[in-house]
Amino acid sequence: MRKYETVIIIPPNLGESAMDAVVAGVEADIRDRCGGQNLTVNRWGKQNLAYPIRRFTEGYYVLYDYESDGQEVIAQLQGRLRINEGVVRFLTVRRDEELRTEARLKARSAKRKKHAGDDESDSFGDDYSDGE
């Protein structure tokens, strides 16, 4: 299973019920079409955009965190998001490689700290005695 994150931006002029429908529709697409498992949905709320998109300067951000098999189902999801008028912009990122890299870096850091602690106890000043 590969771990993915998809962020969508919904236009601010949609009503609350229309926004809920878009969020639920994308969630259903991820579950049904992508076979998404362990799906979590985080609504970040209304945020300012870095630059205007379709003349909008604000948008509602929603993050979907899930696991899925295969790149082709992600391409299908992105195709559906492109034609969805309730989505201004979207981005899908594969996270499993990043998480593995982070785990390796943490393991290396812990190993270095362990070795650094061992080296300090074996230093010359700790073992030196002046014969007393």
KEKE-3310 file (N, C-alpha, C; in steps of 0.2 Angstrom, whole numbers, plus 5000, padded with zeros to 4 digits):
npx = (5004:5002:5005:4996:4993:4980:4976:4963:4956:4943:4931:4927:4914:4905:4891:4888:4882:4884:4898:4900:4895:4904:4916:4911:4909:4922:4928:4921:4924:4938:4937:4929:4933:4947:4950:4954:4960:4960:4957:4957:4950:4954:4948:4954:4949:4945:4957:4969:4974:4990:4991:4980:4967:4957:4951:4949:4954:4954:4951:4943:4952:4955:4961:4965:4970:4977:4978:4982:4982:4992:4996:4988:4975:4976:4978:4966:4958:4963:4959:4945:4945:4949:4938:4929:4919:4918:4930:4944:4958:4970:4981:4991:5001:5013:5017:5023:5037:5043:5041:5048:5061:5062:5061:5073:5082:5079:5083:5097:5101:5098:5107:5119:5119:5119:5132:5139:5137:5144:5157:5160:5161:5172:5183:5199:5201:5192:5196:5209:5220:5229:5237:5233)
npy = (4994:5011:5027:5042:5060:5071:5087:5099:5114:5123:5134:5150:5156:5146:5139:5132:5120:5116:5115:5105:5094:5094:5090:5078:5071:5070:5062:5050:5047:5044:5033:5024:5023:5024:5015:5018:5017:5019:5032:5049:5065:5081:5097:5112:5125:5142:5150:5162:5164:5161:5168:5175:5164:5159:5172:5171:5175:5169:5153:5137:5125:5108:5093:5077:5061:5046:5028:5019:5007:5007:5018:5021:5023:5034:5043:5043:5048:5061:5066:5066:5076:5087:5090:5093:5106:5111:5112:5121:5120:5107:5095:5081:5070:5058:5050:5039:5036:5048:5046:5035:5039:5049:5041:5034:5044:5048:5036:5036:5047:5044:5034:5040:5049:5039:5034:5045:5047:5036:5038:5050:5045:5037:5045:5053:5061:5056:5043:5046:5045:5051:5043:5042)
npz = (5000:4996:5003:5002:5000:4997:4993:4992:4985:4988:4981:4989:4987:4987:4996:5013:5012:4999:4999:5009:5001:4990:4997:5003:4991:4985:4995:4994:4981:4983:4992:4985:4971:4971:4980:4993:5009:5027:5028:5031:5034:5034:5038:5034:5033:5029:5020:5014:4998:4989:4977:4965:4960:4947:4949:4962:4979:4991:4998:5003:5011:5011:5017:5012:5018:5015:5010:4996:4982:4967:4954:4943:4948:4955:4945:4939:4949:4949:4937:4938:4948:4940:4932:4941:4946:4958:4963:4965:4964:4966:4973:4973:4983:4985:5000:5006:5003:5008:5021:5024:5022:5032:5043:5042:5043:5056:5063:5060:5066:5080:5081:5080:5091:5101:5099:5101:5114:5120:5116:5123:5136:5136:5134:5136:5147:5157:5160:5165:5179:5193:5200:5213)
capx = (5000:5006:5002:4995:4989:4977:4974:4959:4954:4936:4929:4924:4908:4900:4887:4890:4879:4888:4905:4900:4894:4910:4920:4909:4910:4929:4929:4918:4929:4944:4936:4926:4937:4954:4951:4957:4959:4963:4955:4956:4949:4955:4946:4959:4946:4946:4964:4971:4978:4996:4990:4973:4966:4951:4949:4948:4959:4953:4948:4943:4957:4953:4967:4963:4976:4974:4982:4979:4987:4993:4997:4983:4969:4977:4977:4959:4955:4965:4955:4939:4945:4950:4932:4924:4918:4918:4937:4948:4965:4971:4988:4991:5008:5015:5020:5027:5044:5045:5040:5053:5067:5061:5062:5080:5086:5079:5087:5104:5102:5098:5113:5124:5118:5121:5139:5142:5137:5149:5163:5161:5163:5179:5188:5205:5200:5188:5200:5215:5220:5236:5240:5230)
capy = (5000:5017:5032:5048:5065:5075:5094:5102:5121:5124:5142:5153:5158:5140:5138:5127:5113:5114:5113:5098:5090:5093:5086:5071:5068:5068:5057:5044:5045:5041:5027:5019:5023:5023:5009:5022:5014:5023:5039:5054:5071:5087:5103:5117:5131:5147:5153:5167:5160:5165:5172:5174:5158:5161:5178:5170:5177:5165:5147:5132:5120:5101:5088:5069:5057:5039:5023:5016:5004:5009:5025:5023:5025:5041:5047:5043:5053:5068:5067:5068:5082:5092:5092:5095:5113:5113:5111:5126:5118:5101:5092:5074:5069:5051:5051:5033:5037:5053:5044:5030:5043:5052:5036:5032:5049:5047:5031:5038:5052:5041:5030:5045:5051:5034:5033:5051:5046:5031:5042:5054:5041:5034:5051:5053:5065:5052:5038:5048:5046:5053:5038:5042)
capz = (5000:4996:5007:4998:5003:4992:4996:4987:4987:4986:4980:4995:4986:4988:5002:5017:5010:4993:5001:5011:4996:4987:5002:5003:4984:4984:4999:4991:4975:4985:4994:4980:4964:4972:4985:4998:5016:5032:5025:5036:5031:5039:5035:5036:5034:5024:5020:5009:4993:4988:4971:4963:4955:4944:4952:4970:4983:4997:4997:5008:5010:5014:5016:5013:5020:5014:5007:4990:4977:4960:4951:4938:4951:4957:4939:4938:4954:4947:4931:4941:4951:4935:4929:4946:4946:4965:4966:4961:4963:4969:4973:4977:4985:4988:5006:5009:5002:5012:5028:5025:5022:5038:5048:5041:5046:5064:5065:5060:5072:5086:5082:5081:5098:5105:5098:5104:5122:5121:5115:5129:5142:5134:5133:5140:5154:5161:5162:5168:5186:5194:5204:5220)
cpx = (5004:5002:5002:4992:4987:4974:4970:4958:4947:4934:4926:4917:4902:4897:4890:4888:4883:4895:4905:4899:4900:4915:4918:4910:4917:4931:4927:4922:4935:4943:4934:4931:4944:4955:4955:4955:4963:4962:4954:4955:4950:4953:4950:4955:4948:4953:4965:4975:4985:4996:4983:4972:4959:4947:4947:4954:4959:4950:4948:4947:4954:4959:4964:4970:4974:4980:4979:4985:4987:4992:4991:4976:4970:4976:4970:4956:4957:4961:4948:4939:4946:4943:4927:4924:4919:4925:4941:4955:4966:4979:4988:4999:5008:5019:5024:5034:5047:5046:5046:5060:5067:5063:5070:5084:5085:5083:5095:5105:5102:5105:5119:5124:5121:5129:5142:5142:5142:5156:5165:5164:5170:5184:5194:5204:5196:5192:5207:5215:5228:5239:5238:5225)
cpy = (5006:5023:5039:5053:5069:5082:5097:5109:5122:5132:5144:5155:5152:5141:5132:5120:5111:5112:5106:5093:5088:5088:5079:5067:5066:5062:5050:5042:5041:5034:5022:5018:5021:5017:5012:5019:5019:5030:5043:5061:5077:5093:5109:5124:5136:5150:5158:5163:5165:5170:5170:5168:5159:5167:5177:5172:5173:5158:5142:5127:5113:5096:5081:5065:5050:5035:5020:5012:5007:5016:5026:5025:5032:5046:5048:5048:5060:5070:5069:5075:5088:5095:5094:5103:5116:5113:5116:5124:5112:5099:5086:5073:5062:5052:5045:5034:5042:5050:5039:5034:5047:5047:5034:5038:5049:5042:5032:5043:5049:5037:5034:5047:5046:5033:5039:5050:5041:5034:5046:5051:5038:5039:5050:5056:5060:5046:5039:5048:5047:5049:5038:5037)
cpz = (5000:5000:5003:5002:4997:4996:4990:4990:4984:4986:4986:4994:4986:4995:5006:5015:5004:4994:5004:5006:4992:4991:5002:4996:4983:4989:4997:4985:4977:4988:4989:4974:4966:4977:4991:5005:5021:5030:5031:5032:5036:5035:5038:5037:5028:5025:5014:5004:4991:4982:4969:4959:4953:4948:4960:4973:4990:4994:5003:5007:5014:5012:5017:5013:5019:5011:5002:4986:4971:4959:4947:4942:4953:4951:4937:4942:4952:4941:4933:4944:4946:4933:4934:4947:4953:4968:4961:4959:4968:4969:4977:4977:4987:4994:5009:5008:5007:5019:5029:5026:5029:5044:5048:5044:5054:5066:5065:5065:5079:5087:5083:5088:5103:5105:5101:5111:5124:5121:5121:5135:5142:5133:5138:5147:5159:5164:5165:5176:5187:5200:5212:5222)
residu = (MET:ARG:LYS:TYR:GLU:THR:VAL:ILE:ILE:ILE:PRO:PRO:ASN:LEU:GLY:GLU:SER:ALA:MET:ASP:ALA:VAL:VAL:ALA:GLY:VAL:GLU:ALA:ASP:ILE:ARG:ASP:ARG:CYS:GLY:GLY:GLN:ASN:LEU:THR:VAL:ASN:ARG:TRP:GLY:LYS:GLN:ASN:LEU:ALA:TYR:PRO:ILE:ARG:ARG:PHE:THR:GLU:GLY:TYR:TYR:VAL:LEU:TYR:ASP:TYR:GLU:SER:ASP:GLY:GLN:GLU:VAL:ILE:ALA:GLN:LEU:GLN:GLY:ARG:LEU:ARG:ILE:ASN:GLU:GLY:VAL:VAL:ARG:PHE:LEU:THR:VAL:ARG:ARG:ASP:GLU:GLU:LEU:ARG:THR:GLU:ALA:ARG:LEU:LYS:ALA:ARG:SER:ALA:LYS:ARG:LYS:LYS:HIS:ALA:GLY:ASP:ASP:GLU:SER:ASP:SER:PHE:GLY:ASP:ASP:TYR:SER:ASP:GLY:GLU)
# end
